[in-house]
Amino acid sequence: MLNIDTGEEIPALFKFYDIRGGKKYEKFKTTDIDRAIKFHKWYVARYQRGLFMEILPEKTVYIPKERKVIKTFE
């Protein structure tokens, strides 16, 4: 994923959900966009229905008490 402000590449988590009856069921997640696209193509060919894709950028969180940095997807 490309950051618009700095122009640098940011790692991102790609999640696919199946939505049925108003509920989201997670089907697949990866950090590789090529694998995500291949999975979606396979899923559509197999089941003839699409999935909802959510892209979560990686964020750096500093915890002052423990003095450490954690990288999470939010």
ZIKARA-V66451 format. One record per backbone hydrogen bond with DSSP energy under -1.0 kcal/mol. CO is the residue of the C=O (numbers start at 1). NH is the residue of the N-H. If there is no record, write none. Layout:
((CO & NH) (CO & NH))
//
This chain:
((1 & 10) (3 & 7) (8 & 3) (11 & 58) (13 & 56) (14 & 30) (15 & 54) (16 & 27) (16 & 28) (17 & 52) (18 & 25) (20 & 23) (23 & 20) (25 & 18) (28 & 16) (30 & 14) (32 & 36) (33 & 37) (34 & 38) (35 & 39) (36 & 40) (37 & 41) (38 & 42) (39 & 43) (40 & 44) (41 & 45) (42 & 46) (43 & 47) (44 & 48) (52 & 17) (54 & 15) (56 & 13) (57 & 74) (59 & 72) (61 & 70) (63 & 67) (63 & 68) (68 & 63) (70 & 61) (72 & 59))
//
